[in-house]
Amino acid sequence: MATALFPDLVVNGEVVPQIRIAAEAQNHEAPKGKPGVAWRKAAQALAIRTLMLQEAARRGLVADPAEIGPGRFETEEEALIRGLLDAAITVAPPEEAAIDAEWRKDPSRFRTPPLWEVSHILVACDPRDGAARESARSRATGLTSLALEAPDSFAKLARHNSDCGSRSNGGALGQLGPGDTVPEFEATLRRLAEAEITPEPVLTRHGYHIIRMDALGPRRVLPYSAVRQKISDAMEKAAWTEAARGFVTKLVESARITGTDMRPV
C-alpha cells in the first residue's frame, strides 16, 4: 500500500505515523482493488485510539496491565484505554420491571440446551492427507448410500465398518449436548431431524462421519427465575456498550482531526 497516496492523520495536533496506519489496515476488510477503504477504516480506528489515550493522559491515569491469559498481559495502551472506560462510564443495573418486560417479549427464547441421542459410523483419516482423505470420502459415501437404503441396518453397518470405539454399541454415542463434540459434528446435529441420517458424509478432524439422529430431547422453556440474571447481564452489557459508543462520539466531536473522514465507512 503506497502511504504517499494518503494524507497525514493528525489528532489534536498529534501526528499518527503512516506506518502504524498501514499495519492497522491489515486488520480491516475492503473490496478488492480498493485499498483506500481499509486505510480509512484503519485511520478511523487509530484516531479513536489516539483520542482515548490523550484523554487518559489528560485525566492522569496510570497503566495497570491486567493478566488476560496464562502469562499474557495487556499492553500499557490497552490498560490505559480500559482504565479510561472504567473511569468514564457508569451503568446502573437494569430495574426489575425492565428485566421482566424483556423476558415477557418472548419467553420461548430461553430454553434448556438441546439434547441429542446420536449414532455414527466413522471412516477415520487425516484430513491433511489428500490421498487418504479422498479414499476415506469414497468409502464413507458408499456407507452412506447403504445406510440410507436400509436405515434399520445402521447399527450393523457401524459394528462392521466404523473406526470408532462406539462400533461395539452399533455406533451409539449416547446423549450429547452443546460442546460435547467437535464444531463440524455439532453443527450437523443442529440441523438433523429425529431418525434422519446425514445425506452426505461429514468431515471433521477425525475423518468422515455418517450420522444418525436417534432421538431429540425436548427443550423446555425456562422460568423467569432461571434466566433473570442472564437477561440482566445482557441488558447491562448492551447499556455499557451504548454508553461507550456515546463517550467516543463526544471525544470525536470535540477533537480536531485531519487526514481522515470520521463518518462510518
N, C-alpha and C positions, 0 to 999 in steps of 0.2 A: 504494500500500500504506500503510495507516494505521499508522505506527510506534507510536502510543499503545496499540495493542492488545497489544503485546508488552513483556515486562519488560526492564529494562536487563541487558545482558550484562556481567558482572564477572568478570575473570580474575585471581586472586591480588590482588584489590584494585584492579586497573586496569579502568576502565570503557571498553568499546568503543563508540564513538559509533553511535547507531542509523542515522545517515545512511550509515555505511560498510556496515552490515549490509544496508540497503535496496539499496545499489548492488551488493553481492556477490550478493544474491538473484536478480538478473537473469541470473546465470550458472548457476542451478540449476533443473532441471525440477521441476514439481509438477503434480498432477492439476488439471484446470480447476476453478476455484472454490475451490481450497484453497491460498491464498497462504501459510498458516502452514507448509506443508511446505517450500516454498522458503526461507522465513525461517529455519526451524530448520536446514536444511542450511547456509545461509549463516552462521548463528551458530556452528555447529559448526566450519566451516572457519576462521572468523576467531578462534575461541577457540584452535584449534590453532596458527594462525599467531602469535597473541599469545604463547602459551606458548613457542614456539620462539624468538621474538625476546627474550623475557625470559631464556631460558636462554643465548642468545648473549651478552646483556649481562652475565649473571652470570659467564660464562667470560671476559669481557673481550675478546671477538672484535671485530675491526675490519673493516668492509665493504671489499671489494676487487672492485668490479663487473667482471665479465668480459664481453668482447665476444661477443654471441650472434648477430650477423649484421653485414653491412657497415654500419658506423656506428651499430649498435644495441647498447646495453649493458644489463646487468641494473640493476634499481633497487637502492638500498642495502639494502632489506629482503630482496630476493631473494638478494643476495650474502651477507648475514648468515646466512640460512637454509641456503644451500648450504655456507657455511663451517662452520656448526654440524654439519650432517650429515657433512661430510668429517672433522671432528674426533671425532665421537661414534661413527661406525660404521666398523668394520674387518671386512672379509670376506676370508677366505683363499680362494685359488683352489681349485676342486674337485680332489679327488685323481683320479689316472688311473683307478683302478678304478671310481670313481663315474661318470666320463665314459663309460667303456666300457660300463658297465651301462645307462646312459641310451640309448646308441646301440643296444645289443642288444635293447632293448624292442621296437623295430620299425625295422630298418634301412631299410625301404621308404619311410619318411617323408622320407628325404634323397635326392632325385633331381636330375638335371640339369634346368635350366629347360625349359619346354615350347618347342617349335619348330613354328611353323605356316607352311605354304605356302598362300598366300591369293590369291584374285582378288576383285575387286569392281567394281560399277558405281556411280558417284557421280552423284546428282542434286543439284547444288550449290544452296545457298540460304543466306540469312542467317536463322538460327532466330529472331532477334528480330523479324523482319518477318512478322507473322501471315499476310498475304495471300500472300507469297512462299513461306512455309513450307507453307501448305495446298496451293498449286499444285504444289510440289515433291513433297509427300507423295502427291498423287494420281497424278502421273507415275511416281513410284517404285513405288507399289502396282501399277500396270499392268505395269511392267517385271518386278516380282517374279513376277506371275502367269505372264508369258511364260517366265521362266527356270525356274519350277517345272514348267510344262507340257512344256518341251523343254530339259532340263538340258544337252544337248550343244550347244545354241545359245548358251550363256553368253558365250563369247568373242566371237561375232559380235554379240550384243546390246551388249556392252561397247564394241566398236570403233565401233558406230554411235550409241551413246546416252550413254556415260559422259562426265562433265565433268572427269574426272581425266586427267592425262597418261599414265596407265597404259593408256589406251584403245588406244594403238598396239601394246600387247602383249596385247590381248584382256582387259584388266583385271587382268593378273597383277601382283601386288605383290612376288612372290618370297617369301623366307623371313623371317618376323618372329618376334621373341621378346618377352618381357615388357618393357614400357616403350617399345617401338618405335612404338606408336600411341596415339591419344587413349584415355582410360579407357573410354568407352562402346563403342568398337570392340573393345578388348581384352577387355572383359567378355563380349562376344558370342563372340569366338574361343574363350574358355574353355568355352563351352557347346556348340560345334558338333562334330559327328562328322565323320569323313572323308567327303568327297563331298557333305556336306549344304549346302543353300542356306538362308539365313535366310527363314523363312516370312513375316516382316513386315520392311519397311524399317527400318533402324537410324539414328536421328537422332544426329548429332554436331554440333560447332560448324561443320563444313564443309558439312553438308546431310544428305541421306538416302543410305544405302548399302544395296545388295543385295550380300551377302557369300557367297562360296562357299569352303568349306574344301577346298582341292585335296589336301592331304596333311598328316598329323600325324607329326612326328618322334618317334621312340621316346625315352622318358625313362629314362635309365639310373639304377640305384641307385648312389649314390656310395660309395666305400670309406671306411672309418673315418678314414683319414689325411686325406681331403679335407674331412671335416666335423668333425673333432675340436675345432678351435678355435672353430667356431660353437657347438657344444654347450657347450663350456667357458664361453664368454662368456654364453650364455643362462642357464646354471646359476648363474654368479656374479651376474648381474643379478637373478635370482629370489631368491637368498640375501640380496643387498643390500636388495631391496625388503621382504623379510620382516623383516630386522633394523631397517630404518627404521620399519616399522609397529610393531614391538615397542618401539622407542625412544619413539615418540609416545605409545603406550599408557601407558608408565610416567610420562611427563610429565603426562598427563591424570589418571592415578590419584593422583598426589601433589599435584595442584593443587586450589585452591578456586575452583570455577566455579559461578556462579549466573546464572540467566536463560535457560538452555537445558538440555535433556537431551542428554548426550553419547552416548547409545546410538544405534546406526545407525538411520537413518530407513528 
